[in-house]
Amino acid sequence: MRRILFVAAAALLAAGSASAFNLSFLGNSVTQRLTRADAEMLNAAVHAALAAEQEGAEQHWSNPETGASGSVKFRRAFERGNTPCRSLQIKTTAQATTAGGVYELCRQADGSWTFGS
C-alpha cells in the first residue's frame, strides 16, 4: 500500500514522473507547484486516512518551508462487489492555488489501493 501511494504522490509532482498513476485530475495548476517534500506529506495523509477506522477522520498536512498544505478526509467506507473501498476528500493548496475533490479507492487482494476499481 505504501509503495502504491508513494507512486500516486510522486505523480502529483507531474514533472515527467514515470508512474502507473496519473493524478493530474487533482488539478495540474496545484500539482505542478508541489515539491517532493509536499508530495510526501500528502502521501502520509492519504495513508493515514486509508488506515483510519472512523468515518469523518481528517488528516491535515502542512509544509512550513513551502507554505503548501492540505487535508484528506475519510468520508465513508463501502464495498464494490466484495472489494472494500473508501471515499476520500482530498484538498491541496500550494502557492495560493487550491484544488481537490472526492476520490474512491478500493483495496486490492494484494493490499494495495487503486482508484475506483
Secondary structure, 3 states (H helix, E strand, C coil): CHHHHHHHHHHHCCCCCCCCCCCHHHCHHHHCCCCHHHHHHHHHHHHHHHHCCCCCCEEEEECCCCCCEEEEEEEEEEEECCEEEEEEEEEEEECCEEEEEEEEEEECCCCCEEECC
